[in-house]
Amino acid sequence: MLSIMQSDIHKKQAIRRFLYSPLVLVLFAFLTLFFLYGIIGLIAKNNDTAKNKNLAVKQRAELEAKQVLLEAEIKKLSSNQGIEATIRDKFPVVKEGEGVVMIVDDVNNSDGTNTDSESKKSFWQIIKGWFK
């Protein structure tokens, strides 16, 4: 009986010596680092996926807003007044009996002087202008 117990103890000690040997510990450390590297890669992919999801949600919201605007434009163009307003905005056309008023910017200031000629005066012309 004692020899059976001693052989069990020797087997356990041999297994323990093998598991705690430097070679097995280095192997376990290598496996641990390998799995940690894989986990870090998964975390990076998870972050990228979250960013892409947020981008997709933002794009969807923009597209839904654009869809609402386009539906409103289609509804506007389904009536005669909407078609006429769109044509008047895009092209310079008038109906029979209507006139066109064209507004152009005035080259002169409101006081009738040209700002370009004032900015081109020399220093002596400005001084001379003070004494007039």
C-alpha positions, 0 to 999 in steps of 0.5 A: 500500500505504501509503495502505491502511495509513493508511486502516486506521489512520484507521478504527481511530482513528475507532472508538477516538475514538467508543468513548472519547467522553464520550457512549459512556462515559456510556452504558456507565456507565448500562448498568453501573448498570442491570445492577448494580441488576438484580443487587442485586434478584436478590440480595434475591429470593434472600435472601427465597427462602432465608428462605421456604425455612427457614420452610417447612422449619420448618413441615414439621417442626412438621406432621410432629411434629403428625402423629405426635401425631395418629396416636398419638391415633387409635391410642389412640382405636381401643381401648376403654380409649382411648375411655373415658379420653378421655371421662373426661378431657373429661366428668365421668362415672363408671361404675356403682358408682364414686364421684367425689371433688372436690378444692377449694382451701381458703380458709384457710391450713394454720394455719387463718388467713385471709391476707386478714384479715391483710393488711387489718390497720392499722398500729396493729392489727399493733403491738397484736398484738405486745403480746398 
